[in-house]
Amino acid sequence: MLAAVEKMLGWPPPAWARKVEVAVIMGVFAQAFDVEPPAVGELSADEALLAFREFTAACMEAALEDEQVAALYRQRLGEGGLRLGSQLRATLRVRPSSAFPFAQFLYRGIGIELTSDEAGALRFGPCSFAERYSPRCCCFMSAFDEGFLRGLLGTDAQLVFSCRLTEGAACCRARFE
């Protein structure tokens, strides 16, 4: 079974998988912010992704009005991402050699291309969220990315961004340090 899944990692995720992925991540986000997520049951995968993008942007924009509240929600979002990534790694028995291709597959499902160079630097982009998120929201959301990737890849390192699409760069660049 795992071998069959590994073969699919280079493929685009099917619509039903993208919709499930959006619903799961939206649940993590809603839990971090103590809000109810929007219903996506009747929406297409693309519509669900748009709903997710608007929901997350609105939540982050509201939280950013108070730095203490934003810090709490950002921490909770990172913890939720870490739990999700760790659960996926354990439940699906993701091997270290498959962890990054699996992360690429999952990010592709939400409209983000994720690549890595030979030195281990990560590149995010193009990104379906960049046109909607402000630079502050992008930075906020990176707490989820860091937690999720730490959990999925099984690392304790911090994800440090050097540039972001929302700040005018050609892509987001980061590395684990």
C-alpha positions, -999 to +999 in steps of 0.1 A: +000+000+000+027+025+010+046+018-023+014+026-043+011+059-024+047+068-029+042+063-067+014+089-066+034+116-049+044+131-082+008+134-094-015+162-088-039+154-059-074+144-070-102+169-062-117+147-034-083+146-017-078+183-021-111+190-005-104+166+024-070+183+029-086+218+030-112+206+055-086+191+078-063+221+077-093+244+082-102+223+113-067+228+127-070+265+120-105+269+135-093+250+166-063+273+170-086+304+167-115+290+188-140+296+159-162+274+138-149+266+103-171+274+073-189+244+059-173+231+027-194+200+022-213+212-009-184+231-024-160+219-051-124+215-042-115+248-058-144+266-040-133+250-007-098+263-012-111+298-018-133+296+013-103+284+033-082+313+020-108+339+029-115+323+063-079+322+073-071+357+061-101+371+080-091+353+112-055+364+110-064+400+101-087+402+131-061+386+154-033+410+142-052+439+157-039+428+191-003+416+192-008+394+224-038+377+208-019+372+176+010+357+195-013+332+212-031+322+181+001+319+161+016+296+188-016+275+187-015+274+149+021+261+150+012+235+176-018+223+155+004+221+124+030+201+144+002+177+156-011+172+121+022+166+106+033+142+133+000+123+131+003+119+093+039+107+096+029+082+123-004+070+109+008+067+073+042+054+084+059+080+062+095+071+058+122+097+060+129+092+023+092+099+014+085+127+038+095+156+016+078+142-016+047+137+006+049+173+018+052+184-018+021+164-027+001+179+001+012+215-006+004+210-042-031+201-031-036+236-016-021+254-045+015+258-033+045+244-052+072+233-027+107+225-038+141+221-022+176+226-034+206+204-028+216+225+003+181+219+018+167+254+012+130+254+007+112+273-020+074+280-018+058+293-049+038+299-069+014+301-041-024+304-043-025+325-011+000+352-020-026+373-039-049+374-008-026+374+022-008+405+034+028+402+044+018+400+081-008+373+074+018+353+054+043+355+083+015+345+107+005+315+085+041+303+084+036+292+120+014+264+106+040+256+078+068+253+104+048+231+127+034+209+099+067+204+082+085+198+115+060+171+124+059+155+089+097+156+085+104+147+121+127+176+129+130+200+159+147+227+138+131+261+133+119+272+098+134+305+090+121+325+060+145+348+041+120+362+016+083+361+009+061+364-022+038+388-003+068+411+002+075+413-035+100+384-038+097+359-067+089+331-042+091+324-005+125+309+006+131+293+039+154+268+056+154+247+087+180+260+112 
